[in-house]
Amino acid sequence: MRRLLSVPELTFLVLLVIVSYVIMGLFSKVESTEVLSSSFIFAIIVGSFLISTFIAVVAVVAGVGGGVIFTPIMLGFTSIDTMIVRATGLVVAMFSGLISSGPFMRKGLAECKLVYYCAIPIIVGAIAGALSAVYLSEVIGEKGDAIVRLLLGLALVFIAFLFIFGGSKTEYPKVKHVDAFTKRLGIAGSYWEEALSRTVNFDVTRALHGAVLFIFVGFAGGFFGLGGGWAVVPVLNLVMMAPLKIAAASSGVLLAIGNAAAIWPYIIYGALIPLFVAPWMLGQVVGGILGAYVLARIRAAFVRKVLLVIIFLTSFKLVVRGIEGLVGIDIPVI
């Protein structure tokens, strides 16, 4: 709680959400509610907050964005409209980045020149993905929802195998050659490494390759509502050869920027419902703080194995629901 109160932005946000809960509670007392009872609305709020907190803790410990967990589970195991789920998933992923970006920026770990360069392709891809999602929903309708679930299930399998076979991240990559395009950008930098008690100078390379990959990452995040936490760090660290801490810190800022851009087509479409989003936002704040403490006391490798099990099970459920929607039959699975 002290850590929460020490950050004015988070304190203001928590107070704002508490006020919104009070207002929602007053509205829920109105007897003319025709769709949901006040007790059911309250149960949805509390349940969403608890699930969001759990997701945030797992996401922090496992080193992925919250949207990677939230969106597939909601699309696979609930009947909530896919556009609403994806819009909320982008908010969850955006808040995961916002919570971490402040401390990273203050410590100088988020390299501004690197963030500025990578933000452009991520924003372009994210907006294109979100616009594609809106177009697919308007043109195809329910069949489009089935296609989204099927494609997301297959994408989750790819993400899971990326976690397993994606290679080990390197703390301090050694750049043997910097191409001419990257040199002209001048995005090399330095940061203070507390573990070594000295300043570490670093170079990056293959900036053009990274830009192309970030367009695809942004598109997938905007289209599915996943964010890009599962891919931003590997691209920065394994492709562009940025130090791991710089990659992780810059990833949080890039997620906040990219998802903030991707959310606008969903807002214009009307898929972002504030009353549904609010408890998920607060859960990300509380879970992010708890996750930081849990990370120091638990084996992250074990959590990543649990996450892989969740991803594989969820991907199977998504594929089944996608096939059901396309062929119009019910497959007897849980």
Residue frames as qw, qx, qy, qz and C-alpha x, y, z in Angstrom:
[[0.000, 0.884, 0.467, 0.000, 0.00, 0.00, 0.00],
 [0.314, -0.757, 0.115, 0.561, 2.90, 2.39, 0.72],
 [0.368, -0.099, 0.614, 0.691, 4.28, 1.74, -2.74],
 [0.174, 0.637, 0.681, 0.315, 0.87, 2.43, -4.23],
 [0.142, -0.929, -0.285, 0.190, 0.47, 5.72, -2.35],
 [0.434, -0.544, 0.277, 0.663, 3.98, 6.81, -3.36],
 [0.229, 0.132, 0.634, 0.727, 2.89, 7.01, -7.01],
 [0.269, 0.323, 0.257, -0.870, 0.40, 9.90, -7.42],
 [0.444, 0.161, -0.545, -0.692, -0.96, 8.59, -10.75],
 [0.397, -0.136, -0.906, -0.051, -1.88, 5.21, -9.29],
 [0.030, -0.295, -0.661, 0.689, -3.37, 6.80, -6.17],
 [0.355, 0.282, -0.043, -0.890, -5.56, 9.04, -8.30],
 [0.467, 0.071, -0.732, -0.491, -6.61, 6.09, -10.47],
 [0.269, -0.205, -0.911, 0.237, -7.57, 3.91, -7.50],
 [0.120, 0.348, 0.462, -0.807, -9.60, 6.74, -5.97],
 [0.409, 0.236, -0.325, -0.819, -11.30, 7.31, -9.33],
 [0.447, -0.042, -0.852, -0.269, -12.23, 3.62, -9.65],
 [0.123, -0.269, -0.806, 0.514, -13.51, 3.53, -6.04],
 [0.280, 0.328, 0.168, -0.886, -15.75, 6.51, -6.80],
 [0.477, 0.150, -0.583, -0.640, -17.00, 4.77, -9.93],
 [0.306, -0.141, -0.938, 0.084, -17.82, 1.68, -7.86],
 [0.079, 0.335, 0.587, -0.733, -19.87, 3.82, -5.47],
 [0.409, 0.309, -0.169, -0.842, -21.75, 5.32, -8.42],
 [0.450, 0.060, -0.810, -0.371, -22.33, 1.86, -9.91],
 [0.149, -0.207, -0.888, 0.383, -23.60, 0.67, -6.55],
 [0.263, 0.352, 0.323, -0.838, -26.11, 3.54, -6.42],
 [0.492, 0.256, -0.443, -0.705, -27.33, 2.78, -9.93],
 [0.339, 0.008, -0.936, -0.097, -27.62, -0.91, -9.11],
 [0.089, 0.242, 0.745, -0.615, -30.12, -0.05, -6.36],
 [0.442, 0.202, -0.140, -0.863, -32.58, 1.25, -8.93],
 [0.583, 0.108, 0.756, -0.276, -35.44, -1.23, -9.01],
 [0.673, 0.609, 0.070, -0.413, -36.24, -0.60, -12.68],
 [0.041, -0.526, 0.788, 0.316, -33.22, -2.56, -13.86],
 [0.851, 0.243, 0.021, -0.465, -34.66, -4.91, -16.47],
 [0.727, 0.453, -0.516, -0.024, -31.65, -6.95, -17.60],
 [0.580, 0.131, -0.677, 0.434, -29.48, -7.66, -14.55],
 [0.579, -0.751, -0.316, -0.026, -30.22, -7.66, -10.85],
 [0.104, -0.909, 0.328, -0.236, -28.13, -5.55, -8.48],
 [0.748, -0.467, 0.472, 0.019, -26.63, -8.66, -6.85],
 [0.865, 0.305, 0.291, 0.273, -25.63, -10.07, -10.24],
 [0.344, 0.874, -0.109, 0.325, -23.99, -6.76, -11.23],
 [0.404, -0.798, 0.419, -0.158, -22.09, -6.75, -7.94],
 [0.883, -0.163, 0.424, 0.118, -20.96, -10.34, -8.51],
 [0.727, 0.597, 0.118, 0.317, -19.67, -9.44, -11.98],
 [0.060, 0.921, -0.253, 0.289, -17.70, -6.48, -10.58],
 [0.590, -0.632, 0.495, -0.094, -16.10, -8.44, -7.74],
 [0.908, 0.077, 0.384, 0.147, -15.42, -11.49, -9.91],
 [0.602, 0.743, -0.003, 0.294, -13.84, -9.37, -12.66],
 [0.136, -0.887, 0.379, -0.228, -11.59, -7.64, -10.12],
 [0.741, -0.435, 0.512, -0.017, -10.41, -10.93, -8.57],
 [0.873, 0.315, 0.303, 0.217, -9.76, -12.57, -11.95],
 [0.397, 0.866, -0.111, 0.283, -7.93, -9.48, -13.20],
 [0.374, -0.798, 0.455, -0.131, -5.74, -9.46, -10.08],
 [0.853, -0.156, 0.487, 0.104, -4.84, -13.12, -10.62],
 [0.742, 0.594, 0.179, 0.255, -4.08, -12.51, -14.29],
 [0.125, 0.933, -0.250, 0.225, -1.84, -9.55, -13.45],
 [0.592, -0.619, 0.516, -0.024, 0.14, -11.57, -10.89],
 [0.862, 0.106, 0.454, 0.196, 0.68, -14.44, -13.34],
 [0.566, 0.787, 0.082, 0.232, 1.56, -12.02, -16.14],
 [0.100, -0.914, 0.371, -0.132, 4.19, -10.21, -14.07],
 [0.671, -0.451, 0.587, 0.038, 5.81, -13.41, -12.79],
 [0.809, 0.254, 0.491, 0.200, 5.71, -15.11, -16.19],
 [0.265, -0.422, 0.348, 0.794, 6.95, -12.02, -18.01],
 [0.155, 0.377, 0.716, 0.566, 4.04, -11.62, -20.47],
 [0.223, -0.159, -0.028, -0.961, 1.32, -9.06, -21.00],
 [0.387, 0.140, 0.706, -0.577, -2.02, -9.48, -19.25],
 [0.631, 0.391, -0.112, -0.661, -3.90, -9.48, -22.55],
 [0.374, 0.313, -0.850, -0.198, -2.28, -12.77, -23.56],
 [0.025, -0.112, -0.937, 0.330, -4.13, -14.44, -20.68],
 [0.333, 0.345, 0.426, -0.767, -7.32, -12.37, -20.48],
 [0.509, 0.378, -0.283, -0.720, -8.52, -12.34, -24.09],
 [0.405, 0.138, -0.868, -0.252, -8.14, -16.06, -24.91],
 [0.022, -0.174, -0.891, 0.419, -9.81, -17.16, -21.66],
 [0.352, 0.395, 0.332, -0.781, -12.74, -14.77, -22.11],
 [0.524, 0.366, -0.431, -0.637, -13.23, -15.71, -25.77],
 [0.351, 0.148, -0.919, -0.102, -12.85, -19.42, -25.08],
 [0.217, -0.242, -0.892, 0.312, -14.99, -19.86, -21.98],
 [0.178, 0.493, 0.457, -0.719, -17.59, -17.07, -22.08],
 [0.366, 0.582, 0.657, 0.309, -20.25, -15.91, -24.52],
 [0.064, -0.797, -0.091, 0.594, -19.43, -12.20, -24.19],
 [0.602, 0.794, 0.075, -0.024, -19.28, -10.41, -27.54],
 [0.831, 0.046, 0.064, 0.551, -15.83, -10.82, -29.08],
 [0.278, 0.695, 0.028, 0.663, -15.47, -7.10, -29.79],
 [0.481, -0.813, 0.064, -0.321, -16.12, -6.22, -26.14],
 [0.900, -0.353, 0.098, 0.236, -13.61, -8.85, -25.00],
 [0.714, 0.301, 0.080, 0.628, -10.93, -7.66, -27.41],
 [0.021, 0.811, -0.002, 0.585, -11.45, -4.01, -26.49],
 [0.657, -0.725, 0.125, -0.166, -11.19, -4.84, -22.78],
 [0.922, -0.085, 0.081, 0.369, -8.16, -7.04, -23.49],
 [0.484, 0.576, -0.022, 0.658, -6.37, -4.07, -25.03],
 [0.314, -0.823, 0.109, -0.461, -7.12, -2.02, -21.92],
 [0.881, -0.455, 0.111, 0.066, -5.74, -4.82, -19.73],
 [0.818, 0.177, 0.072, 0.543, -2.59, -5.03, -21.87],
 [0.207, 0.756, -0.013, 0.620, -2.27, -1.24, -21.99],
 [0.516, -0.796, 0.116, -0.295, -2.51, -0.97, -18.22],
 [0.925, -0.224, 0.060, 0.300, 0.15, -3.65, -17.78],
 [0.610, 0.392, 0.035, 0.687, 2.47, -1.40, -19.77],
 [0.098, -0.820, -0.026, -0.563, 1.38, 1.83, -18.08],
 [0.742, -0.670, 0.000, -0.036, 2.05, 0.48, -14.58],
 [0.844, -0.215, 0.145, 0.469, 5.63, -0.49, -15.42],
 [0.531, 0.627, 0.136, 0.554, 6.53, 2.36, -17.78],
 [0.214, -0.941, 0.033, -0.259, 6.72, 5.08, -15.10],
 [0.698, -0.625, 0.308, 0.164, 9.37, 3.42, -12.89],
 [0.806, 0.161, 0.330, 0.464, 11.32, 2.28, -15.95],
 [0.337, 0.809, 0.127, 0.465, 11.39, 5.80, -17.39],
 [0.362, -0.909, 0.150, -0.142, 12.51, 7.30, -14.07],
 [0.773, -0.437, 0.386, 0.250, 15.35, 4.79, -13.81],
 [0.178, 0.729, -0.477, -0.458, 16.47, 5.49, -17.38],
 [0.491, -0.099, 0.855, 0.138, 15.98, 1.89, -18.51],
 [0.565, 0.640, 0.521, -0.015, 13.44, 2.69, -21.22],
 [0.389, -0.200, 0.363, 0.823, 15.65, 4.02, -24.03],
 [0.341, 0.659, 0.264, -0.616, 13.70, 6.93, -25.55],
 [0.254, 0.530, -0.539, -0.604, 15.30, 6.82, -29.01],
 [0.012, 0.026, -0.986, -0.163, 14.62, 3.09, -29.27],
 [0.234, 0.485, 0.743, -0.398, 11.03, 3.56, -28.08],
 [0.317, 0.636, -0.025, -0.703, 10.39, 6.39, -30.54],
 [0.217, 0.368, -0.747, -0.510, 11.61, 4.30, -33.46],
 [0.042, -0.107, -0.993, -0.034, 9.76, 1.09, -32.53],
 [0.276, 0.431, 0.571, -0.642, 6.55, 2.91, -31.59],
 [0.377, 0.421, -0.291, -0.772, 5.86, 3.94, -35.20],
 [0.391, 0.096, -0.834, -0.378, 5.55, 0.42, -36.70],
 [0.057, -0.237, -0.902, 0.356, 3.71, -0.87, -33.62],
 [0.289, 0.437, 0.324, -0.787, 1.13, 1.93, -33.83],
 [0.424, 0.329, -0.496, -0.683, 0.66, 1.42, -37.59],
 [0.322, 0.009, -0.938, -0.131, 0.21, -2.33, -37.15],
 [0.028, 0.276, 0.793, -0.542, -2.04, -1.98, -34.08],
 [0.388, 0.411, 0.125, -0.815, -4.43, 0.47, -35.76],
 [0.452, 0.255, -0.662, -0.540, -4.53, -1.66, -38.91],
 [0.215, -0.073, -0.967, 0.114, -5.32, -4.74, -36.81],
 [0.167, 0.358, 0.619, -0.679, -8.07, -2.97, -34.85],
 [0.443, 0.395, -0.161, -0.788, -9.65, -1.58, -38.03],
 [0.386, 0.148, -0.848, -0.332, -9.53, -5.06, -39.56],
 [0.043, -0.200, -0.908, 0.366, -11.29, -6.46, -36.50],
 [0.323, 0.426, 0.331, -0.778, -14.05, -3.85, -36.75],
 [0.450, 0.354, -0.478, -0.666, -14.45, -4.46, -40.50],
 [0.270, 0.038, -0.957, -0.101, -14.63, -8.23, -40.05],
 [0.094, 0.303, 0.782, -0.536, -17.25, -7.87, -37.33],
 [0.388, 0.457, 0.116, -0.792, -19.44, -5.55, -39.41],
 [0.459, 0.368, -0.576, -0.568, -19.20, -7.56, -42.63],
 [0.444, 0.076, -0.887, -0.099, -19.25, -11.20, -41.49],
 [0.651, -0.464, 0.015, -0.600, -20.97, -11.02, -38.08],
 [0.831, -0.394, 0.334, -0.205, -21.23, -14.29, -36.13],
 [0.932, 0.286, -0.016, 0.223, -19.12, -16.17, -38.67],
 [0.315, 0.749, -0.333, 0.477, -16.45, -13.54, -38.11],
 [0.542, -0.638, 0.406, -0.366, -16.52, -14.29, -34.36],
 [0.976, -0.067, 0.208, 0.006, -15.97, -17.97, -35.12],
 [0.722, 0.564, -0.149, 0.372, -13.07, -17.14, -37.43],
 [0.054, -0.795, 0.389, -0.463, -11.51, -14.93, -34.74],
 [0.767, -0.464, 0.379, -0.230, -11.75, -17.70, -32.13],
 [0.965, 0.183, 0.109, 0.152, -10.25, -20.26, -34.52],
 [0.532, 0.682, -0.218, 0.452, -7.38, -18.00, -35.59],
 [0.287, -0.762, 0.395, -0.426, -6.69, -16.96, -32.00],
 [0.919, -0.282, 0.262, -0.086, -6.53, -20.61, -30.94],
 [0.869, 0.351, 0.007, 0.349, -3.96, -21.31, -33.63],
 [0.209, 0.798, -0.263, 0.500, -2.05, -18.14, -32.72],
 [0.612, -0.663, 0.328, -0.280, -1.91, -19.27, -29.09],
 [0.974, -0.027, 0.147, 0.170, -0.33, -22.56, -30.14],
 [0.606, 0.608, -0.111, 0.501, 2.33, -20.55, -32.01],
 [0.180, -0.812, 0.289, -0.475, 2.91, -18.33, -28.95],
 [0.853, -0.448, 0.242, -0.110, 3.25, -21.38, -26.69],
 [0.915, 0.170, 0.086, 0.355, 5.86, -22.94, -28.98],
 [0.308, 0.778, -0.171, 0.521, 7.61, -19.56, -29.14],
 [0.509, -0.741, 0.308, -0.312, 7.89, -19.66, -25.35],
 [0.934, -0.228, 0.268, 0.059, 9.28, -23.21, -25.48],
 [0.812, 0.153, 0.286, 0.485, 11.65, -23.03, -28.46],
 [0.232, 0.959, 0.102, 0.127, 12.20, -19.29, -28.83],
 [0.619, 0.395, -0.311, 0.604, 15.73, -19.42, -27.50],
 [0.534, -0.566, -0.384, 0.498, 17.25, -18.06, -24.32],
 [0.087, 0.975, 0.075, 0.189, 17.25, -14.31, -23.85],
 [0.691, 0.157, -0.226, 0.668, 20.68, -12.71, -23.49],
 [0.359, -0.782, -0.293, 0.416, 21.37, -10.27, -20.66],
 [0.065, -0.803, 0.253, 0.536, 24.08, -8.35, -22.50],
 [0.837, 0.443, 0.291, 0.134, 24.08, -9.26, -26.24],
 [0.394, -0.488, 0.393, 0.672, 27.30, -8.67, -28.14],
 [0.587, 0.763, 0.164, -0.217, 26.64, -6.83, -31.41],
 [0.691, -0.152, 0.438, 0.554, 29.27, -7.88, -33.94],
 [0.235, 0.155, 0.469, 0.837, 28.02, -5.70, -36.81],
 [0.203, 0.631, 0.428, -0.615, 25.72, -2.67, -36.98],
 [0.477, 0.489, 0.582, 0.441, 24.15, -2.21, -40.41],
 [0.222, 0.161, 0.138, 0.952, 24.23, 1.17, -42.17],
 [0.316, -0.600, -0.454, -0.578, 20.49, 1.84, -41.71],
 [0.643, -0.636, -0.395, 0.159, 20.67, 1.35, -37.94],
 [0.535, -0.161, -0.095, 0.824, 23.78, 3.54, -37.73],
 [0.037, 0.383, 0.268, 0.883, 21.96, 6.40, -39.43],
 [0.488, -0.676, -0.463, -0.300, 19.16, 6.15, -36.85],
 [0.175, 0.467, -0.508, 0.702, 21.62, 6.61, -33.99],
 [0.716, -0.497, -0.150, -0.466, 19.55, 4.64, -31.49],
 [0.690, 0.013, -0.583, 0.429, 22.48, 3.23, -29.51],
 [0.355, -0.797, 0.034, -0.488, 22.59, 4.32, -25.87],
 [0.366, 0.220, -0.745, 0.513, 23.70, 3.61, -22.34],
 [0.630, -0.615, -0.204, -0.428, 22.18, 2.94, -18.93],
 [0.167, -0.568, 0.669, -0.449, 23.26, 2.48, -15.33],
 [0.776, -0.071, -0.614, -0.124, 23.46, -1.22, -14.43],
 [0.535, -0.675, 0.293, -0.415, 22.93, -1.61, -10.70],
 [0.987, -0.146, 0.055, 0.034, 24.07, -5.26, -10.75],
 [0.788, 0.269, -0.059, 0.551, 27.47, -4.20, -12.15],
 [0.344, -0.806, -0.132, 0.463, 27.64, -0.77, -10.49],
 [0.277, -0.329, 0.407, 0.806, 28.68, 0.85, -13.75],
 [0.510, 0.576, -0.008, -0.639, 27.33, 2.39, -16.93],
 [0.607, 0.090, 0.745, 0.262, 26.69, -0.08, -19.75],
 [0.287, 0.521, -0.317, -0.739, 26.98, 1.19, -23.34],
 [0.598, 0.206, 0.774, 0.021, 25.06, -0.80, -25.94],
 [0.192, 0.272, -0.517, -0.788, 24.41, -0.93, -29.66],
 [0.695, 0.318, 0.556, -0.327, 21.43, -2.28, -31.55],
 [0.038, -0.271, 0.732, 0.624, 21.29, -3.71, -35.05],
 [0.008, -0.283, -0.892, -0.353, 18.82, -4.95, -37.68],
 [0.195, 0.309, 0.365, -0.856, 16.47, -2.02, -37.05],
 [0.469, 0.178, -0.422, -0.755, 14.69, -2.54, -40.37],
 [0.423, -0.096, -0.897, -0.088, 13.99, -6.21, -39.56],
 [0.090, -0.270, -0.721, 0.632, 12.68, -5.14, -36.18],
 [0.315, 0.237, 0.034, -0.918, 10.33, -2.57, -37.74],
 [0.521, 0.041, -0.660, -0.539, 8.79, -5.16, -40.05],
 [0.382, -0.186, -0.884, 0.194, 8.28, -7.60, -37.17],
 [0.023, 0.255, 0.518, -0.816, 6.75, -4.88, -35.00],
 [0.445, 0.081, -0.281, -0.846, 4.15, -4.15, -37.68],
 [0.588, -0.112, -0.762, -0.246, 3.05, -7.80, -37.51],
 [0.296, -0.197, -0.754, 0.552, 3.18, -7.79, -33.69],
 [0.186, 0.170, 0.223, -0.942, 1.07, -4.62, -33.56],
 [0.530, 0.002, -0.491, -0.691, -1.43, -6.03, -36.06],
 [0.526, -0.177, -0.832, 0.024, -1.88, -9.25, -34.09],
 [0.169, -0.216, -0.620, 0.735, -2.25, -7.34, -30.84],
 [0.296, 0.157, 0.034, -0.941, -4.81, -4.90, -32.26],
 [0.550, -0.013, -0.616, -0.564, -6.80, -7.56, -34.11],
 [0.611, -0.230, -0.756, 0.039, -7.04, -10.12, -31.30],
 [0.445, -0.788, 0.017, -0.424, -6.88, -7.71, -28.33],
 [0.901, -0.177, -0.264, 0.295, -3.77, -9.45, -26.99],
 [0.257, -0.905, 0.290, 0.176, -1.34, -6.58, -26.76],
 [0.731, 0.572, -0.359, 0.092, 2.20, -7.53, -27.74],
 [0.445, -0.733, 0.484, -0.174, 3.97, -8.47, -24.50],
 [0.924, -0.061, 0.372, 0.058, 4.62, -11.98, -25.79],
 [0.780, 0.444, 0.207, 0.388, 6.72, -10.71, -28.74],
 [0.108, 0.973, -0.101, 0.178, 8.11, -7.22, -28.05],
 [0.510, -0.723, 0.460, 0.070, 10.91, -8.35, -25.71],
 [0.817, 0.007, 0.494, 0.298, 12.09, -11.20, -28.00],
 [0.555, 0.747, 0.194, 0.311, 12.21, -8.85, -31.01],
 [0.067, -0.960, 0.222, -0.159, 14.17, -6.18, -29.11],
 [0.572, -0.629, 0.525, 0.022, 16.52, -8.63, -27.41],
 [0.758, -0.030, 0.614, 0.219, 17.00, -11.45, -29.94],
 [0.597, 0.646, 0.361, 0.309, 16.59, -9.58, -33.24],
 [0.175, 0.922, -0.049, 0.341, 17.77, -6.03, -32.51],
 [0.729, 0.071, -0.439, 0.520, 20.21, -7.22, -29.81],
 [0.213, -0.719, 0.167, -0.640, 19.20, -4.72, -27.12],
 [0.100, 0.203, -0.834, 0.504, 20.20, -5.62, -23.53],
 [0.285, -0.407, -0.866, -0.062, 17.50, -7.59, -21.72],
 [0.145, -0.543, -0.512, 0.649, 16.72, -4.86, -19.18],
 [0.109, 0.306, -0.218, -0.920, 16.43, -2.25, -21.92],
 [0.265, -0.134, -0.795, -0.529, 14.19, -4.60, -23.92],
 [0.258, -0.481, -0.817, 0.186, 11.92, -5.35, -20.94],
 [0.082, -0.527, -0.313, 0.786, 11.66, -1.70, -19.89],
 [0.157, 0.231, -0.397, -0.874, 11.07, -0.41, -23.43],
 [0.175, -0.261, -0.903, -0.294, 8.49, -3.16, -23.94],
 [0.087, -0.573, -0.680, 0.450, 6.27, -1.72, -21.20],
 [0.080, 0.532, -0.010, -0.843, 6.30, 1.73, -22.78],
 [0.163, 0.130, -0.704, -0.679, 5.69, 0.33, -26.28],
 [0.109, -0.389, -0.914, -0.020, 2.75, -1.74, -25.04],
 [0.009, 0.624, 0.461, -0.631, 1.18, 1.34, -23.46],
 [0.134, 0.464, -0.284, -0.828, 1.63, 3.38, -26.67],
 [0.149, 0.037, -0.843, -0.515, 0.57, 0.68, -29.14],
 [0.097, -0.443, -0.887, 0.083, -2.49, -0.47, -27.22],
 [0.054, 0.583, 0.316, -0.747, -3.58, 3.13, -26.55],
 [0.218, 0.337, -0.456, -0.795, -3.64, 3.64, -30.34],
 [0.181, -0.084, -0.929, -0.311, -5.35, 0.31, -31.07],
 [0.043, 0.410, 0.793, -0.449, -8.19, 0.95, -28.63],
 [0.205, 0.359, 0.023, -0.910, -9.64, 3.90, -30.60],
 [0.383, 0.011, -0.679, -0.627, -11.29, 1.94, -33.44],
 [0.311, -0.323, -0.885, 0.122, -12.98, -0.19, -30.75],
 [0.011, -0.410, -0.447, 0.795, -14.14, 2.95, -28.92],
 [0.298, 0.231, -0.294, -0.878, -15.59, 4.42, -32.12],
 [0.400, -0.097, -0.840, -0.354, -17.29, 1.08, -32.82],
 [0.604, -0.460, 0.056, -0.648, -18.81, 1.19, -29.31],
 [0.835, -0.035, -0.548, 0.044, -17.12, -1.97, -28.00],
 [0.353, 0.159, -0.593, 0.706, -15.51, -0.37, -24.94],
 [0.508, -0.682, -0.410, -0.329, -17.93, -0.44, -21.99],
 [0.044, 0.621, -0.475, 0.622, -16.55, 1.59, -19.01],
 [0.716, -0.424, 0.280, -0.479, -18.57, -0.29, -16.38],
 [0.997, 0.050, -0.045, 0.026, -17.14, -3.58, -17.63],
 [0.631, 0.531, -0.323, 0.464, -13.57, -2.28, -17.98],
 [0.240, -0.798, 0.278, -0.478, -13.24, -0.54, -14.58],
 [0.825, -0.478, 0.282, -0.108, -12.75, -3.62, -12.33],
 [0.914, 0.235, 0.043, 0.329, -10.25, -5.09, -14.79],
 [0.303, 0.769, -0.215, 0.520, -8.23, -1.86, -14.64],
 [0.463, -0.721, 0.350, -0.379, -8.10, -1.85, -10.84],
 [0.968, -0.174, 0.181, 0.022, -7.23, -5.55, -10.77],
 [0.753, 0.494, -0.116, 0.420, -4.23, -4.85, -13.02],
 [0.021, -0.793, 0.331, -0.512, -2.97, -2.21, -10.57],
 [0.702, -0.530, 0.375, -0.292, -3.31, -4.41, -7.49],
 [0.982, 0.066, 0.153, 0.087, -2.11, -7.56, -9.26],
 [0.588, 0.674, -0.224, 0.387, 0.88, -5.76, -10.76],
 [0.196, -0.739, 0.463, -0.448, 2.04, -4.65, -7.32],
 [0.850, -0.307, 0.376, -0.204, 1.43, -8.10, -5.80],
 [0.922, 0.366, -0.018, 0.127, 3.19, -9.75, -8.73],
 [0.307, 0.765, -0.423, 0.375, 6.34, -7.73, -8.09],
 [0.468, -0.560, 0.572, -0.374, 6.47, -9.13, -4.54],
 [0.947, 0.019, 0.284, -0.151, 5.60, -12.66, -5.65],
 [0.726, 0.629, -0.252, 0.114, 8.31, -12.57, -8.30],
 [0.072, 0.697, -0.616, 0.359, 10.98, -12.22, -5.63],
 [0.502, -0.326, 0.683, -0.418, 9.67, -15.22, -3.67],
 [0.857, 0.209, 0.423, -0.209, 8.62, -17.79, -6.26],
 [0.444, -0.187, 0.689, 0.542, 10.26, -19.68, -9.09],
 [0.422, 0.523, -0.118, -0.731, 9.24, -17.94, -12.29],
 [0.190, 0.233, -0.872, -0.385, 9.99, -21.11, -14.30],
 [0.111, 0.280, 0.928, -0.221, 7.17, -22.93, -12.50],
 [0.323, 0.599, 0.332, -0.654, 4.71, -20.14, -13.24],
 [0.302, 0.487, -0.508, -0.643, 5.69, -20.17, -16.92],
 [0.062, -0.002, -0.985, -0.160, 4.92, -23.91, -17.03],
 [0.207, 0.497, 0.721, -0.437, 1.49, -23.25, -15.52],
 [0.296, 0.617, -0.060, -0.727, 1.01, -20.49, -18.09],
 [0.179, 0.287, -0.798, -0.498, 1.86, -22.89, -20.92],
 [0.067, 0.269, 0.956, -0.093, -0.74, -25.37, -19.65],
 [0.247, 0.624, 0.424, -0.607, -3.34, -22.58, -19.54],
 [0.246, 0.546, -0.386, -0.702, -2.43, -21.48, -23.07],
 [0.102, 0.099, -0.929, -0.342, -2.64, -24.98, -24.54],
 [0.111, 0.423, 0.864, -0.250, -5.99, -25.74, -22.86],
 [0.236, 0.664, 0.220, -0.675, -7.41, -22.36, -23.86],
 [0.179, 0.423, -0.595, -0.660, -6.18, -22.73, -27.46],
 [0.003, 0.133, 0.978, 0.158, -7.94, -26.12, -27.69],
 [0.154, 0.597, 0.666, -0.420, -11.19, -24.60, -26.41],
 [0.193, 0.634, -0.107, -0.741, -10.90, -21.68, -28.84],
 [0.110, 0.222, -0.807, -0.536, -10.33, -23.98, -31.83],
 [0.054, 0.341, 0.937, -0.051, -13.35, -26.09, -30.82],
 [0.175, 0.683, 0.448, -0.550, -15.60, -23.05, -30.44],
 [0.141, 0.534, -0.390, -0.737, -14.34, -21.66, -33.74],
 [0.071, 0.012, -0.918, -0.389, -15.16, -24.88, -35.57],
 [0.102, 0.500, 0.811, -0.285, -18.57, -25.02, -33.87],
 [0.184, 0.679, 0.165, -0.691, -19.37, -21.52, -35.08],
 [0.147, 0.430, -0.590, -0.667, -18.27, -22.22, -38.64],
 [0.205, -0.026, -0.921, -0.329, -19.99, -25.56, -39.17],
 [0.550, -0.282, -0.074, -0.783, -22.98, -24.97, -36.89],
 [0.816, -0.224, -0.529, -0.070, -22.61, -28.05, -34.68],
 [0.481, -0.754, 0.332, -0.302, -21.88, -28.53, -30.98],
 [0.630, 0.316, -0.678, 0.207, -18.74, -30.52, -30.14],
 [0.752, -0.609, -0.200, -0.157, -19.14, -32.28, -26.75],
 [0.608, 0.144, -0.429, 0.652, -16.15, -30.92, -24.81],
 [0.382, -0.695, -0.429, 0.433, -15.93, -28.98, -21.56]]
